[in-house]
Amino acid sequence: MSKPTIYTACNLEDPITLDYDTVFDAIMDGEVVAEHGMMRWGSNYTFLVNIHHEDVVFMGIYKPRMGERPLWDFPDGTLCQRETASFVMSEMLGWDIVPPTVLREGPRGIGSVQAFINHDPNEHYFTIREGETFSKVDTQLQRMAVFDAIVNNADRKGGHCLIDDADKIWGIDHGLTYHPAKKLRTVIWDYAGKPIAKDILADVQTLCGKLDDEIDPHLQQLNQLLTPREMLSVRNRVEGLLQLGAFPMPGSGPNRPWPAV
């Protein structure tokens, strides 16, 4: 599967398109500069920044560890690692759900740095589901539902689903993932109980093999970002999906995030 073009921006009024590898190299090795300010509504410090690499300049999302609000159920200072681990899982599956994201030093210390996706902020999961493009993106949303089950996403709000100018859907805000206990909270319950498509299950089966391959580079990254207990839970969730062959059903506890968008 070829890598998607990244629809990003030099600033909020200047959208640009870049190839995937260019963006990833810049996220990895470029200079994080020119903070445009904090993103509103987030629980943790999230900065809109510029990323400079060679002759490329585009916007990114920087979430420093020092700006994470303590939570009772997630270890302190780990949300930026979970953001990055979600990108690694997206790469392992070959689904390109999460924009290029790395854990690295920034102006306010270590944190996750992610490519900014240019999008219409008025578009989100609920408008996409009811819109004219739904039939074109249905498979993408099915993959996202399976992805969230694998990473145990506790916060898939509708506004965490972005659609770019090529009708590519991206998932963002993955700090609340990989908890060992069942915490799936999502707005994407439309497929609950339905059989998972064979091609999606085939990708999950391939992932299962990668999780047992000690020399797989993505697995090595995950092992650095997550605890052994969290990794064991990933394997259990993957095996459970393969055995069930269907999208998970909502659990007995809280299963939808608030607010929904």
Sequence and secondary structure as in RCSB ss.txt:
>XXXX:A:sequence
MSKPTIYTACNLEDPITLDYDTVFDAIMDGEVVAEHGMMRWGSNYTFLVNIHHEDVVFMGIYKPRMGERPLWDFP
DGTLCQRETASFVMSEMLGWDIVPPTVLREGPRGIGSVQAFINHDPNEHYFTIREGETFSKVDTQLQRMAVFDAI
VNNADRKGGHCLIDDADKIWGIDHGLTYHPAKKLRTVIWDYAGKPIAKDILADVQTLCGKLDDEIDPHLQQLNQL
LTPREMLSVRNRVEGLLQLGAFPMPGSGPNRPWPAV
>XXXX:A:secstr
     EEEEEETTEEEEE HHHHHHHHHHSEEEEEEEE TT SS  EEEEEEETTEEEEEEEEEGGG    SSS 
TT HHHHHHHHHHHHHHHT   S  EEEEEETTEEEEEEE     TT  HHHHHHSTTHHHHHHHHHHHHHHHHH
HT S B GGGEEE TTS EEE   SS   SS    BS  TTTTSB  HHHHHHHHHHHHHTT TT HHHHHHHHH
S HHHHHHHHHHHHHHHHH B     SS  S SS  
